[in-house]
Structure formats: C-alpha cells, structure tokens
Amino acid sequence: MKGPLFARLVTLASCLGISAVSAQVFDQNRGSSPVWDPAAIGTNKTTNATFSNPVMTLNIGDPFMTRYTADGKDWYLFTYTTSTNITLKRSRYLTDNWDNVESRVVFNPNSTSGEPWSTSLWAPEIHNVSGSWYIIFTATSDGDNPPPLLDALCPINCPAVNHRMFVLAGDGPDPWKANFTMKPMLDTYDQFAIDGTYFSYEDKLYHIYSCWENKYSSWPANLCITRMSDPWTINSTLSERQIISIPNEPWEQVPYGRPIRLATNEGPQQLTNPKTGQNFVIYSAARVNTPYYCLGMLELVGNDPMQYQSWRKHRDGCVFHQNTATGIYGTGHASFTTSPDGSEDYIVYHAQTTPNPASDLFRTARIQKFTWNEDGTPKFPLAENGPFPVPAGQHASTRR
C-alpha cells in the first residue's frame, strides 16, 4: 500500500510538471580529467612536511578510509566507487599519493551475469566488526537501466530502482590477505537502497542507508535505519524500519528549495567525538553531480537510534560545502580517520573542480584535518587545496 506521503509527492510532482523528466545518468569512467602536477598530489616528497589536495587523481567517488595493524605495521586502508569492482588500496601514510600505492581487487563480478550485484557497484566500505572484516556496498543487475515498464511504476524516472545492499565477509584478521565471499543479500525489503553503512551504539549494530518511502517513490532520497543481528542480517521488519531524516531543508534540494526530485540524503557515516562520546551521522545532501553537493549532520540525542525522535538535524545549512574561492565543488560522501599518532582527526571526501560539471563528472579524493567545537560537534574547515602540515606522527614515520 502506498503511504500518504507518496500520494502527496505524486500530486506535487504532477503540479510541478516533472513527471516526465528523464533521468540524468553519468558514467564516472568517462569523465574528463583535469591536468594535475604530480608534485602537488599528496605528500611533498622533497620535505615530507606538507601535503596538498587532491591525494588521489583517479576519477573516483565515495572514498572510505580506515586503519588496521598487521605484522607489527600500521596501515591505512582505502576503498572507493569504481562502478565495476571493489578495489582496496593501502599505504603506511595517510596523505600519500594514493594513485601509486599498493592496490588489490577483492571482488570483480561479471557484468553480464545478471546477478543483482553485477553492475553499478557503489560506495563500498570496509569495516572491522568484532575482529572480522566486512565490505558493505550497493549494486544492481541492470546498470541503472531498468525495463521501461518497471520505470513506469515510478512517478519520476527511477534508474536506481533495483539497487540493493550487499556484504562480503573476509576469512581472516588481515584484510589485505583475506579472501572475501558474498553473504546473503542485505534485507532492505526489496526496495531501493544505496550507500549503506554500519552504525554501532551500546554494543548494538544498525544499518543506516539511503532509502525511498516505498518501492517506487523515486524521490526524495531519505535516510533509513534498521537493527542488525550480525553484519549481514537485518532483524527489523519493514514496519519497524525508521526514516530518520528526509531532505526537507532547502540546502538539501536541487535547485535550492525545490522538493522531491533531486532532494537527497545519502552517504551516511558515523562520527563519534572521542572525548565526549557524542554520536553523529554525517551525510551527503543535494545532488551528487552538482556543485551544491555538501555534508549535513544528524546528532543522536536520545537513547534509541531506532526512534526518529532520538535524532536532531543541524538545520543551519551544510556543515561542509563547496569553496568557490579555491575552486572546489561538490564536496561530499565523507569518511573519517585519525593521524598516525591518533591525536588528530581527518575527513576524507570527494570533490569536483568545476562549478558546471558534465553529466560524466570527474571527482578526486581529498583529505583535511578537522577539530571539535566546545559543544562537542565537529568543526569542519573550508574545503582547501593546501599545502597543509602532514598528519601528526607521519613526518617521523617517513624518516625511519
């Protein structure tokens, strides 16, 4: 049964005259690359004292960075959207030139197989949950080109209608050496689901992802939460699933202030203040292939993540956004890590370098230090190119 919100959206879409708008499709593998000076990518190899953005010039989106230790060495582990496979990269140094570091493809599906995970692989993340490694990602079987009669069920074109969430499980404690195998499809009630992540609170695990209100809503893209019994099993029913954020602020909508089509909440990521224990979900808002793509913030202010009343949205605009003065646009889909010595916090994000991107957009990975406000909320910087001092502890490690 379609809910009342769906009915209102259909009516409003019709009034706005957007029911017949064609979907905007982009292929990151065809994006046009800017010209980059190799000496200005990542760490300055002459001094090892500064680094500049971008730290990776390959055309990628949705960067995810984490850390691990193996054989007495500390590593940064990085993954990102390739659309065709799941690739891991690793380096001892956070601000390395990530174009040139070790790389390993851990999942490479046959795109013509028709399997639900075989095309348009987006937003992979690799997590250590209770000592084991899991990769969570979204994919579809149809390359975001569903049959016309299926697309016709949506009030607005819905190329991603068949996107679902998947989990790969590693078979050992070292993610670089582990073999990863597919677990059963993560249950999102046979509905659109992208950009899923794990949220941990009081020793309980949750799945937060970008969702529609129902199977054929098409827009807006909201944030949903469900309970998990393990990293690949949902133990919430559809009626228990909660929408914890909808893109109801004008800065979450493209064009500014227009509801429904292109109104977006996606790319959620847990961020915990290491001193106060406050929990946040930093998410992407507005539309990915526009300069207005930015980061919004939810704070868990209650004691039950499954209740929407437990979440408070920062409503005063994006917490991290484009910087026209430095030529950085579309800043979004962030993850978070720390300096080698653990004393500093860093945001890892993708961005564009043009205010008028082509549909086949080009994005690069960037890293910047952030701090914390007195009220415990994150204090993100302006998006900058640098140079910046290298992360604390990195300069010493490069001289060993």
CORHUHU-V100542 format. One line per field, one symbol per residue. phi: phi as a letter, one per 30 degrees, with the letter a starting at -180 (. if undefined). psi: psi as a letter, one per 30 degrees, with the letter a starting at -180 (. if undefined). A space follows every 10 residues. Layout:
BEGIN
phi = ???
psi = ???
END
This chain:
BEGIN
phi = .ddddedddd ddedddicdc dddccbbddc ddddccdedc ciddddchcb bbcdcacedb bhdbbbbabb hiccbccbba dcicacccbb adbdcddddc debbdcabdd dcdiddccbh dbhdbcbcch iccbccacab cchhbdeedd eddcdbebdc ecdbcbbccd cadcddcdcc bdceeddbih beabhdbcbc ahiccbccad bcdbdbdibd ccccbbdbca dbbcbcdedd ecdcabdcce dcbbdeicdi didbbahdad bcddccidcb ccbcbicecb ddeaccbcbd cccbedcddd cbddcdjdca aebddcicbi dahcbbabde dicbcbccbc accbdbdddd dbbbcbbbdb bbdddjddcd dddbcjdbdd eejdddddcd
psi = kkleeeeeee eeeeefhgfg kkkkkljffg kkklkkjffg jbkjfefgfl llklfkfkjl lhkkkallkk hgkkkkkkll kfffajkkll lfkehljfeg lkkkkfkilj fgfgkfgflh jlhkkkkjjh flkkkklkll fgghilkefe effkfkkifg fgklklkkkl glfjfffkkk lkllkkjghh lkklhklkkk khgkklkklk lleaegeell kaklkllkfl fgkkhkleff kkjfklifke fgkklkfklc kgkkkahkkk kkjfefgkkl jklklakehl ffkaklkkkj fagjffkfff kkkjgglkfk lljffghklh jaillkalle ggflkkkkll llgkfiklei lkklklklkl aklfgflkjk lkklfallkl kkfeeefff.
END
